[in-house]
Structures are given as C-alpha cells and as structure tokens.
Amino acid sequence: MATTLLLMCYAVPILIGLVLILPGTGSYFTGLSDRFESLQTRRGRLFAGLNLTVLAGLAVSVQTQWIHAKVSEGANFCASDTIFSCDDVIGNVDYNTVPFLDWPWGMVGFVTFSALLFMSYASSKEPNAKWVKNFLNLGSLVTIAGLGVIGLLISYELEMEKLCQFCTMAHIANIVAMAGFLQLRSMHGEKEWND
C-alpha cells in the first residue's frame, strides 16, 4: 500500500505535466491562469508542464537510487512474489549498473533529470535569451537518447521477468519531457513563442 501511495506522488505531477503539454488543453487551466499568469500562453503551459514532469522524474530517480542503496545493504523496499518487484530489478548488479561508468541506473537518471530540470527551468525564466534554443535542442536530444536507454532497461526487465514500478515512472517522465522539449523546440522563433 505504501509503495502504491508513493508511486501516486510521482504519477500525479507527471499526469498534470502531460495535460499541460498536450495541445488543446489550455481551457482546462483557465481558472488557474488568473493566479498563475504563465498558464495564459501556450509557451507558459508547455514550460510549466515540462518543469513539473522533469521535477517528478528527478524525484523518482532519487527514489530508485535510494532503493539501490537500501538493497545493497541487504534491506527490502518493495520485494514481492509478483511480477512487480523493484528490489529484484534495482538490486540486480548485473543489470542495474551502466557498464562503462559503473554507476547504477538511478544515478544516471538523477544526473540526467537534474540537467533537464536546469535547462527547462532556466529557459522558462528567460525564454528570449540567446541560449534557450541550444537548451531546447539539447533537452530534445537527451530525451530522445533516453528512449534507447528505456528500451535497454525494459529488455532487462523482460529477461528478469520482473517489472520495476519506479523505473517505469521515470521512463514515462522521460517520454512526457521529450514531448515538451520537442514542442517548445518547434515553437521557438515562431510568432506563437511571444504571444
């Protein structure tokens, strides 16, 4: 039960971020746009959704790194006899370590989502700065590259016949963030950017 509640704490911000990022959802935030002026524009909603999603991705990556540390010490966090067992996935040394870095995947997620949050948040605060286009390009590239990592990690889970719920949440955050970065990237420099 505690694991499900914790997962919901990550899922809700990612879901809200997705709704903010999806085209045609601006009317859902009309009531909030009086209090949060940035939600009045498409660019503002995209940045808000992206920031929220990447922050949740960072939080869940920190959680997976913490689980890795606990399992390494011999403790259990979410072990079960069902297909859902983050301990079995995160605690598997053969699969939960980046071969050439010798880092656990949770640490890779932590570093990646930290960088994405910096790029997204900084760009949202100074959307007309010269470096914003570079940040949007880099954020798009990093999240697209993340699809390859997601594919690799899913193949590991299939091989182990276990699923890590927290890892899946981080994967979803990457995909939603990719949608946000790509939309902002295509909007940058267009008339709608400054509307």
C-alpha positions in Angstrom: 0.0 0.0 0.0 2.8 2.5 0.9 4.5 1.7 -2.4 1.3 2.5 -4.3 0.8 5.8 -2.5 4.4 6.7 -3.1 4.0 5.9 -6.8 0.9 8.1 -6.9 3.0 11.0 -5.6 5.2 10.7 -8.7 2.4 9.9 -11.1 0.1 12.8 -10.3 2.7 15.6 -11.2 3.7 13.7 -14.4 0.0 13.4 -15.4 -0.6 17.1 -14.7 2.5 17.9 -16.7 1.3 15.7 -19.6 -2.1 17.5 -19.6 -0.3 20.9 -19.7 1.9 19.7 -22.6 -0.9 18.2 -24.7 -2.2 20.5 -27.4 -5.8 21.8 -26.9 -5.8 21.6 -23.1 -5.5 25.3 -22.4 -9.1 25.6 -21.5 -8.6 23.2 -18.6 -6.4 25.8 -16.9 -8.5 28.9 -17.4 -9.3 29.1 -13.7 -5.6 28.8 -12.7 -4.4 31.3 -15.3 -5.7 34.2 -13.2 -3.4 33.2 -10.4 -0.5 31.8 -12.5 -0.2 34.2 -15.4 2.3 31.9 -17.3 -0.6 29.5 -17.9 -2.3 32.0 -20.1 0.0 31.3 -23.0 0.8 28.0 -24.8 4.5 28.5 -24.2 3.9 29.1 -20.5 1.8 25.9 -20.2 4.4 23.9 -22.0 7.2 25.1 -19.7 5.0 24.5 -16.6 4.2 21.0 -17.7 7.8 20.3 -18.6 9.2 21.7 -15.4 6.6 19.7 -13.3 7.3 16.5 -15.3 11.1 16.7 -15.1 10.9 17.5 -11.4 8.9 14.4 -10.8 11.4 12.4 -13.0 14.2 13.7 -10.8 12.4 12.8 -7.6 11.6 9.2 -8.8 15.3 8.8 -9.9 16.4 9.8 -6.5 14.0 7.2 -5.1 15.4 4.5 -7.3 19.0 5.4 -6.2 17.8 5.2 -2.6 16.3 1.8 -3.2 19.5 0.7 -4.8 21.4 1.8 -1.7 19.0 0.0 0.6 19.0 -3.2 -1.4 22.8 -3.1 -1.5 22.8 -3.0 2.3 20.6 -6.1 2.4 17.3 -4.4 3.2 14.0 -4.8 1.3 11.8 -1.9 0.0 9.3 -3.3 -2.4 10.1 -7.0 -2.8 7.2 -9.2 -3.7 6.4 -12.6 -5.3 4.5 -10.9 -8.1 5.9 -9.5 -11.4 6.2 -6.1 -9.7 9.4 -6.1 -7.6 11.6 -3.1 -7.8 14.1 -4.8 -5.4 14.7 -7.6 -7.8 15.3 -5.2 -10.7 17.2 -2.4 -9.0 19.1 -4.8 -6.7 20.4 -6.9 -9.7 24.0 -5.9 -10.0 24.3 -7.5 -13.5 21.5 -5.3 -14.9 21.4 -2.2 -12.7 24.8 -0.9 -13.5 25.9 1.2 -16.5 28.8 -1.0 -17.8 31.2 1.8 -18.8 30.5 4.1 -15.9 30.0 1.6 -13.1 27.1 3.7 -11.9 23.6 2.4 -11.0 20.9 3.5 -13.5 19.2 5.5 -10.7 22.3 7.8 -10.5 22.2 8.2 -14.3 18.5 9.2 -14.0 19.4 11.6 -11.2 22.1 13.4 -13.2 20.1 13.4 -16.4 16.9 14.8 -14.9 18.9 17.4 -12.9 20.4 18.7 -16.1 17.0 18.6 -17.9 15.4 20.5 -15.0 18.1 23.1 -15.1 17.7 23.6 -18.9 13.9 23.7 -18.7 13.6 25.9 -15.7 16.3 28.4 -16.8 14.7 28.6 -20.3 11.2 29.2 -18.7 12.6 32.1 -16.7 14.4 33.8 -19.7 12.6 32.5 -22.8 14.1 35.1 -25.1 17.7 34.6 -24.1 20.1 33.5 -26.9 21.0 30.2 -25.3 17.4 29.0 -25.0 17.3 27.4 -28.5 20.5 25.4 -27.6 18.9 24.2 -24.3 15.8 23.1 -26.1 17.8 21.3 -28.8 20.0 19.6 -26.1 16.9 18.7 -24.0 15.3 17.2 -27.1 18.4 15.2 -27.9 18.9 13.9 -24.3 15.3 12.8 -24.0 15.3 11.1 -27.5 18.6 9.3 -26.5 16.7 8.3 -23.3 14.4 6.2 -25.5 17.3 3.9 -26.2 18.1 3.6 -22.5 14.5 2.9 -21.8 14.5 0.1 -24.4 17.6 -1.4 -22.9 16.2 -1.3 -19.4 12.8 -2.8 -20.5 14.7 -5.6 -22.2 16.5 -6.3 -18.9 13.1 -6.4 -17.1 11.7 -8.8 -19.7 14.8 -11.0 -19.2 14.4 -11.0 -15.5 10.6 -11.4 -15.8 10.1 -8.6 -13.2 9.0 -5.0 -13.5 10.2 -2.0 -11.5 7.3 0.4 -10.9 9.6 3.3 -10.0 11.8 2.7 -13.1 8.6 2.7 -15.3 7.6 6.0 -13.7 11.0 7.5 -14.7 10.6 6.2 -18.2 7.2 7.8 -18.5 8.6 11.1 -17.2 11.3 11.0 -19.9 8.7 10.4 -22.7 6.5 13.2 -21.5 9.5 15.5 -21.1 10.6 14.6 -24.7 7.1 15.7 -25.9 7.5 19.0 -24.1 11.0 19.7 -25.3 10.1 18.9 -28.9 7.1 21.1 -28.9 9.0 24.0 -27.4 11.8 23.5 -29.8 9.5 23.6 -32.8 7.7 26.7 -31.3 10.9 28.7 -30.6 11.3 31.5 -33.0 7.7 31.4 -34.3 5.1 34.1 -33.7 3.4 31.9 -31.1 6.5 32.0 -28.9 5.9 35.6 -27.9 2.1 35.6 -27.8 
